[in-house]
Amino acid sequence: MDGNKRWVSGDLHHPDRDPDRRELVAQTQEPFGSVLSCIDSRVPPELLFDTGLGDLYVMRTGGEAIGPVVTGSVEYGPMTSGTPLVVVLGHQRCGAIKAAYESIRDGKPLPGNLEAIAKALRPAYEQAVREGGTDPVETMARAQVTLTAADLRSNQDLAPLVGKGALAVVGAYYSLDTGKVEVLAGAPS
């Protein structure tokens, strides 16, 4: 979050981005966090948290949709190297969420494998419909973050790590307008 404060203020440190760092992590890596975020080109976790080479495991899917391969990728850091943090990062004006919302609402399937994204996002759609609100797409985007973080937190392989305090799974939301990351759920105490 300190890196995000630097991103917002423009006082970037650009840590761990030089040949010495490249050489240091060439043989092994020990990232301090994993981030599951959207494919959106405006939401690069390494930049908006002002991190560098070897600092983060990053997985990106449309609307932070998960399935077995993505879940396995998220599990990798905590289960193989003790990475203590997973952040599920949604964002403002998410195109994948908007497309899925409209597809489900209108009963018109998306083309190709995009329909798999819409299917994965259905629980967030249903929660957004229940919650209502003035902007159902933003409500759905936030719901997707909290549902995905809760799913990962209760995952059979990650839950024991969460239970003993070795892992935090945090849901967060990025504002495209301000650059600020807001923690929605799961922040360690």
Solvent accessible surface area in square Angstrom, and as a share of the most:
residue,aa,sasa,rsa
1,M,106,0.47
2,D,96,0.50
3,G,8,0.08
4,N,3,0.02
5,K,137,0.58
6,R,50,0.18
7,W,74,0.26
8,V,71,0.41
9,S,82,0.53
10,G,55,0.53
11,D,90,0.46
12,L,57,0.28
13,H,113,0.50
14,H,94,0.42
15,P,41,0.26
16,D,49,0.26
17,R,98,0.36
18,D,75,0.39
19,P,77,0.49
20,D,110,0.57
21,R,46,0.17
22,R,133,0.49
23,E,117,0.53
24,L,124,0.62
25,V,30,0.17
26,A,70,0.55
27,Q,167,0.74
28,T,89,0.52
29,Q,82,0.37
30,E,139,0.62
31,P,5,0.03
32,F,105,0.44
33,G,1,0.01
34,S,1,0.01
35,V,3,0.02
36,L,0,0.00
37,S,0,0.00
38,C,2,0.01
39,I,107,0.54
40,D,20,0.10
41,S,103,0.67
42,R,119,0.44
43,V,0,0.00
44,P,28,0.18
45,P,0,0.00
46,E,64,0.29
47,L,76,0.38
48,L,0,0.00
49,F,22,0.09
50,D,2,0.01
51,T,9,0.05
52,G,8,0.08
53,L,85,0.42
54,G,17,0.16
55,D,9,0.05
56,L,26,0.13
57,Y,29,0.11
58,V,45,0.26
59,M,26,0.12
60,R,84,0.31
61,T,27,0.15
62,G,5,0.05
63,G,0,0.00
64,E,2,0.01
65,A,11,0.08
66,I,42,0.21
67,G,29,0.27
68,P,126,0.79
69,V,126,0.73
70,V,29,0.17
71,T,24,0.14
72,G,34,0.32
73,S,44,0.28
74,V,0,0.00
75,E,27,0.12
76,Y,110,0.42
77,G,1,0.01
78,P,7,0.04
79,M,96,0.43
80,T,85,0.50
81,S,52,0.34
82,G,52,0.50
83,T,3,0.02
84,P,70,0.44
85,L,51,0.25
86,V,0,0.00
87,V,15,0.09
88,V,0,0.00
89,L,0,0.00
90,G,1,0.01
91,H,1,0.00
92,Q,33,0.15
93,R,123,0.45
94,C,2,0.01
95,G,45,0.43
96,A,23,0.18
97,I,1,0.01
98,K,105,0.45
99,A,39,0.30
100,A,0,0.00
101,Y,22,0.08
102,E,62,0.28
103,S,8,0.05
104,I,23,0.12
105,R,129,0.47
106,D,69,0.36
107,G,62,0.59
108,K,142,0.60
109,P,105,0.66
110,L,38,0.19
111,P,95,0.60
112,G,70,0.68
113,N,133,0.68
114,L,89,0.44
115,E,63,0.28
116,A,63,0.49
117,I,43,0.22
118,A,1,0.01
119,K,154,0.65
120,A,40,0.31
121,L,0,0.00
122,R,107,0.39
123,P,73,0.46
124,A,0,0.00
125,Y,29,0.11
126,E,74,0.33
127,Q,36,0.16
128,A,1,0.01
129,V,88,0.51
130,R,177,0.65
131,E,104,0.47
132,G,33,0.31
133,G,64,0.62
134,T,146,0.85
135,D,67,0.35
136,P,47,0.29
137,V,26,0.15
138,E,35,0.16
139,T,24,0.14
140,M,0,0.00
141,A,2,0.01
142,R,84,0.31
143,A,3,0.02
144,Q,9,0.04
145,V,0,0.00
146,T,42,0.24
147,L,63,0.31
148,T,6,0.04
149,A,0,0.00
150,A,45,0.35
151,D,76,0.39
152,L,0,0.00
153,R,61,0.22
154,S,81,0.52
155,N,26,0.13
156,Q,156,0.69
157,D,56,0.29
158,L,0,0.00
159,A,35,0.27
160,P,81,0.51
161,L,36,0.18
162,V,40,0.23
163,G,70,0.67
164,K,148,0.63
165,G,65,0.63
166,A,46,0.35
167,L,9,0.04
168,A,16,0.13
169,V,2,0.01
170,V,9,0.05
171,G,0,0.00
172,A,1,0.01
173,Y,10,0.04
174,Y,8,0.03
175,S,25,0.16
176,L,37,0.18
177,D,96,0.50
178,T,86,0.50
179,G,7,0.07
180,K,120,0.51
181,V,2,0.01
182,E,76,0.34
183,V,58,0.33
184,L,50,0.25
185,A,33,0.25
186,G,33,0.32
187,A,62,0.48
188,P,94,0.59
189,S,164,1.06
